Amino acid sequence: MIYLDNHATTPVDPRVLDAMLPYLRERFGNASSRSHRYGWEAEEAVEKARAQVAGLVGADPREIVFTSGASEANNLALKGAAARREKGRDHIVASPLEHPSVRETVEHLAARGCEVTWLGVDGEGRVRPGDVARSITPRTFLVTVMAANNEIGTIQPLREIGRIAEERKVLFHTDATQGAGKIPFDVRADGVHLAALTAHKIFGPKGCGALYVRQGIELERQTHGGGQERGLRAGTLNVPGIVGLGAACEICRAERDEEARRLARLRDRLESLLAAAEARRNGPREGRLPNNLHVSFPGVDAESLMLAVPEVAVSSGSACASGSMEISRVLKAIGLRPDLAKGSIRFGLGRFNTEAEIEEAARLFVAAAARLRKVARR
Ligand SMILES: *Cc1c(COP(=O)(O)O)cnc(C)c1O
């Protein structure tokens, strides 16, 4: 099997696992236990991880809140900020490409009295900063735009949007899940007030993530019952997970640029090999995640193509919902023709992919596309 679905999740880096194991074995303490060494050790490990996460995104460790992942972090950021908004400020500006954990949370707030302006995007999935500026009114309290898209890999102009948010005195939330650790992302330079990330997209374990909360920003807690994480997030800390998240962030910080260059080169190689199957790229050439390739195979159905290449794990731009093909919102938002959307495949490269795997995957897809087209012509 060749794993090319690294936007969905990534394998755990063996170095991350090694860092975690002691906290699943002998150092199993509760980080809130103050009366003995088990607790102190756990707390120390958590604080080290907090500094590692902060280090990756240019934050102060005190600005990091550990969560169960990016979905929870997005929920806490958006609902927590909405609950503390000033009277008369009930307007949200949101990008249309957001992950369900942002989109559905914004819809939830809309059903409870918030007004939402959904931005448009260009044909490559980019939010135009001018649109953000025009959408902000004196009633706006928050703008949310993801750092990079999980389907077509488009990197958003966070810095420009952050500057606008700062000028207009609105909160800027970003879902940095796909961007942090893969592209330059710095909460101060990018002018972000709230940012979500998760370990399992950066070669760490599932079930652990973090929310960056700029100092001075007040959020309403969304879970009650414990004083953990400055009262913002109740529950015994997932110490092994947090240690894994910290280690994953540390590795990304040290290796990000080199890894990005290597993956971009492999990705470009994949794209050029897939040209033999007339694959057409969706999303931008420049300004996309280095590990992302999203292509349409004209005249081929993505579901059939994936079935024809069971050796390669990828995902498609459309999903079977109750028997009919449902095209992804992201592909709709960039105006991709429905037939091309139905024939689209997302390749997500990762740290452990080799050149030989990329060549083999390309060969299998090119052959399968040719076979399917031949059958279709008969
Ligand atoms: C995976 C993903 C999430 C959800 O992260 P979890 O930790 O699985 O909750 C949120 N946003 C984006 C962009 C993602 O790719």
The ligand as an SDF file (V2000), in Angstrom:
LIG
                    3D

 15 15  0  0  0  0  0  0  0  0999 V2000
   -8.4340   17.5910   10.0290 C   0  0  0  0  0  0  0  0  0  0  0  0
   -8.9000   18.9960   10.0580 C   0  0  0  0  0  0  0  0  0  0  0  0
   -9.6340   19.4890   11.1480 C   0  0  0  0  0  0  0  0  0  0  0  0
  -10.1070   18.6130   12.2840 C   0  0  0  0  0  0  0  0  0  0  0  0
   -9.0880   18.2480   13.1230 O   0  0  0  0  0  0  0  0  0  0  0  0
   -9.3690   17.1490   14.2770 P   0  0  0  0  0  0  0  0  0  0  0  0
   -8.1730   17.2130   15.1330 O   0  0  0  0  0  0  0  0  0  0  0  0
   -9.4960   15.8620   13.5500 O   0  0  0  0  0  0  0  0  0  0  0  0
  -10.5940   17.5450   14.9810 O   0  0  0  0  0  0  0  0  0  0  0  0
   -9.9890   20.8200   11.1400 C   0  0  0  0  0  0  0  0  0  0  0  0
   -9.6310   21.6270   10.1310 N   0  0  0  0  0  0  0  0  0  0  0  0
   -8.9290   21.1910    9.0720 C   0  0  0  0  0  0  0  0  0  0  0  0
   -8.5650   22.1440    7.9920 C   0  0  0  0  0  0  0  0  0  0  0  0
   -8.5440   19.8640    9.0010 C   0  0  0  0  0  0  0  0  0  0  0  0
   -7.8520   19.4420    7.9430 O   0  0  0  0  0  0  0  0  0  0  0  0
  1  2  1  0
  2  3  1  0
  2 14  2  0
  3  4  1  0
  3 10  2  0
  4  5  1  0
  5  6  1  0
  6  7  2  0
  6  8  1  0
  6  9  1  0
 10 11  1  0
 11 12  2  0
 12 13  1  0
 12 14  1  0
 14 15  1  0
M  END
$$$$
